[in-house]
Amino acid sequence: MNRFYKLFLVFTVFFALTFIVRKNANAQKENSNSDTTSLRTHSPKKATYLALLPGAGQIYNKKYWKLPIVYAGFGLSGYFAFANRNEFLTYNEAYTCSVLEGEDCTNELADKYTSDELKSIKEYYQRNMELSFIVMAGWYILQILDASVDAHLYYWEVDEDLSVDIQPIIQPIIPGFQQPGQEIPYNGIKVRFKF
């Protein structure tokens, strides 16, 4: 029993010291936060790095409504890229069979089209496939830029006092009230900004 009490005492002291150290560390952390700034800054750099994973930058910026748009863009461009790739591979196989085997080719498309037509169709699907992959890469870069710009403008607010007033101006010539040098009527637009 003596051994049990010693072991119990060691564990009790260990956990008590751990609790005290944690409590002091948390108190120091709270003091350091209150001394510097209590507001946490929204980092554009972090948003950009997170946006390398599609949609993560938008989540970091708390713009959850943009997630379906981001993934719809990837889904749509990916669908067209892989659909055109499958068609390219099909017509490429038929073209290769038509050119290499000639009359002995058993491919249905090679029987239906000539070699020149197969080459033209194959190049059409290849061009569309490459264009779809380029669009997908552009969409990837666009969603990174969106997350970065949105993080830069995170604290920007549009005030209700901001307005633009646009009015047409028609200045006719009135006999007797003509200004010196004014011989013809003029029309214009008056733009007024209110901040």
C-alpha positions as CSV (number, residue, x, y, z in Angstrom):
1,M,0.0,0.0,0.0
2,N,2.9,2.3,0.7
3,R,3.9,2.0,-3.0
4,F,0.3,2.9,-4.1
5,Y,0.3,6.1,-2.0
6,K,3.6,7.2,-3.4
7,L,2.5,6.6,-7.0
8,F,-0.8,8.4,-6.3
9,L,1.1,11.4,-4.8
10,V,3.5,11.6,-7.8
11,F,0.6,11.6,-10.3
12,T,-1.4,14.1,-8.3
13,V,1.6,16.5,-8.1
14,F,2.3,16.0,-11.8
15,F,-1.3,16.8,-12.8
16,A,-1.5,19.7,-10.4
17,L,1.7,21.2,-11.9
18,T,0.5,20.6,-15.4
19,F,-2.8,22.4,-14.6
20,I,-1.0,25.4,-13.0
21,V,1.5,25.7,-16.0
22,R,-1.4,25.6,-18.5
23,K,-3.4,28.1,-16.5
24,N,-0.4,30.5,-16.4
25,A,0.3,30.0,-20.1
26,N,-3.3,30.8,-21.0
27,A,-3.2,33.9,-18.7
28,Q,0.0,35.1,-20.4
29,K,-1.6,34.5,-23.8
30,E,-4.7,36.5,-22.9
31,N,-2.5,39.4,-21.5
32,S,-0.4,39.5,-24.6
33,N,-3.5,39.6,-26.8
34,S,-5.1,42.4,-24.8
35,D,-1.8,44.4,-24.8
36,T,-1.4,44.3,-28.6
37,T,-4.6,44.1,-30.5
38,S,-7.8,42.3,-29.7
39,L,-8.8,42.1,-33.3
40,R,-7.4,39.3,-35.5
41,T,-6.4,40.4,-38.9
42,H,-7.8,38.7,-42.0
43,S,-4.7,37.6,-44.0
44,P,-4.8,37.9,-47.8
45,K,-1.7,35.8,-48.0
46,K,-3.4,33.0,-46.1
47,A,-6.4,33.2,-48.3
48,T,-4.3,32.9,-51.4
49,Y,-2.4,29.9,-50.0
50,L,-5.7,28.2,-49.0
51,A,-7.2,28.9,-52.5
52,L,-4.6,26.5,-54.0
53,L,-7.2,24.0,-52.8
54,P,-10.3,25.1,-54.8
55,G,-12.9,26.6,-52.6
56,A,-10.8,26.8,-49.4
57,G,-10.0,30.5,-49.9
58,Q,-13.7,31.2,-50.3
59,I,-14.4,29.3,-47.1
60,Y,-11.6,31.3,-45.3
61,N,-13.2,34.5,-46.5
62,K,-16.6,33.3,-45.3
63,K,-18.1,33.5,-48.8
64,Y,-19.8,30.2,-48.7
65,W,-22.2,31.1,-51.5
66,K,-19.3,31.1,-53.9
67,L,-18.5,27.4,-53.4
68,P,-21.2,26.1,-55.8
69,I,-20.0,28.5,-58.4
70,V,-16.3,27.4,-58.1
71,Y,-17.1,23.8,-58.2
72,A,-19.7,24.2,-61.0
73,G,-17.0,25.9,-63.1
74,F,-14.6,23.0,-62.5
75,G,-17.3,20.4,-63.1
76,L,-18.4,22.0,-66.4
77,S,-14.9,22.5,-67.8
78,G,-13.9,19.1,-66.6
79,Y,-16.9,17.5,-68.3
80,F,-16.2,19.1,-71.6
81,A,-12.4,18.3,-71.3
82,F,-12.9,14.6,-70.7
83,A,-15.8,14.2,-73.1
84,N,-13.7,15.8,-75.9
85,R,-10.8,13.6,-74.8
86,N,-12.8,10.5,-75.2
87,E,-14.0,11.5,-78.6
88,F,-10.5,12.4,-79.6
89,L,-9.2,9.0,-78.5
90,T,-12.0,7.3,-80.5
91,Y,-11.3,9.2,-83.7
92,N,-7.6,8.9,-83.2
93,E,-7.8,5.2,-83.0
94,A,-10.0,5.1,-86.1
95,Y,-7.6,7.4,-88.0
96,T,-4.6,5.3,-87.0
97,C,-6.4,2.1,-88.0
98,S,-7.4,3.7,-91.3
99,V,-3.9,4.9,-92.1
100,L,-1.9,1.9,-91.0
101,E,-4.1,-1.0,-92.0
102,G,-5.9,0.6,-95.0
103,E,-8.6,-1.8,-96.4
104,D,-8.0,-4.4,-93.7
105,C,-9.2,-2.0,-90.9
106,T,-12.2,-3.3,-88.9
107,N,-13.0,-0.1,-87.2
108,E,-16.6,1.1,-87.8
109,L,-15.6,4.8,-88.0
110,A,-12.8,4.0,-90.5
111,D,-15.4,2.4,-92.7
112,K,-17.8,5.3,-92.4
113,Y,-15.3,8.2,-93.0
114,T,-12.2,8.7,-95.2
115,S,-8.7,9.2,-93.6
116,D,-8.8,12.9,-94.3
117,E,-12.2,13.3,-92.6
118,L,-11.1,11.2,-89.6
119,K,-8.0,13.4,-89.3
120,S,-10.1,16.6,-89.5
121,I,-12.6,15.3,-86.8
122,K,-9.7,14.1,-84.6
123,E,-8.1,17.5,-84.8
124,Y,-11.4,19.2,-84.0
125,Y,-11.8,17.1,-80.8
126,Q,-8.2,17.6,-79.9
127,R,-8.5,21.4,-80.2
128,N,-11.7,21.4,-78.0
129,M,-10.0,19.1,-75.5
130,E,-7.0,21.4,-75.2
131,L,-9.2,24.5,-75.0
132,S,-11.3,22.9,-72.2
133,F,-8.2,22.1,-70.2
134,I,-7.0,25.7,-70.7
135,V,-10.4,27.0,-69.5
136,M,-10.1,24.8,-66.5
137,A,-6.7,26.2,-65.7
138,G,-8.0,29.7,-66.2
139,W,-10.9,29.0,-63.8
140,Y,-8.4,27.7,-61.2
141,I,-6.4,30.9,-61.4
142,L,-9.6,33.0,-61.3
143,Q,-10.8,31.4,-58.1
144,I,-7.4,32.0,-56.5
145,L,-7.6,35.7,-57.6
146,D,-11.1,35.9,-56.3
147,A,-10.1,34.6,-52.8
148,S,-7.1,36.9,-52.7
149,V,-9.0,40.1,-53.7
150,D,-11.9,39.2,-51.4
151,A,-9.4,38.8,-48.5
152,H,-7.9,42.2,-49.3
153,L,-11.4,43.8,-49.3
154,Y,-12.6,41.8,-46.2
155,Y,-13.0,44.9,-43.9
156,W,-14.1,47.3,-46.7
157,E,-17.7,48.5,-46.2
158,V,-19.9,50.4,-48.5
159,D,-21.6,53.3,-46.6
160,E,-25.2,54.2,-47.3
161,D,-24.1,57.8,-47.9
162,L,-22.3,56.8,-51.1
163,S,-24.3,57.7,-54.2
164,V,-24.1,58.8,-57.8
165,D,-26.5,61.2,-59.4
166,I,-26.7,61.5,-63.2
167,Q,-28.8,64.1,-64.9
168,P,-29.1,65.2,-68.4
169,I,-28.5,68.9,-69.2
170,I,-30.2,70.7,-72.1
171,Q,-29.1,74.4,-72.6
172,P,-31.2,76.0,-75.3
173,I,-30.6,79.5,-76.6
174,I,-33.1,81.9,-75.2
175,P,-33.4,85.2,-77.0
176,G,-32.3,88.1,-74.9
177,F,-30.5,85.9,-72.3
178,Q,-27.7,84.8,-74.6
179,Q,-24.3,84.6,-73.0
180,P,-21.3,86.1,-74.9
181,G,-19.7,83.6,-77.2
182,Q,-22.7,81.2,-77.0
183,E,-24.2,80.8,-80.4
184,I,-25.5,77.2,-80.4
185,P,-27.4,75.2,-77.8
186,Y,-25.6,72.4,-76.1
187,N,-26.6,69.2,-74.4
188,G,-24.7,67.3,-71.7
189,I,-24.7,65.1,-68.7
190,K,-24.2,66.2,-65.1
191,V,-22.6,63.6,-62.8
192,R,-22.6,64.3,-59.1
193,F,-20.9,62.0,-56.5
194,K,-21.9,62.1,-52.9
195,F,-19.6,60.7,-50.2
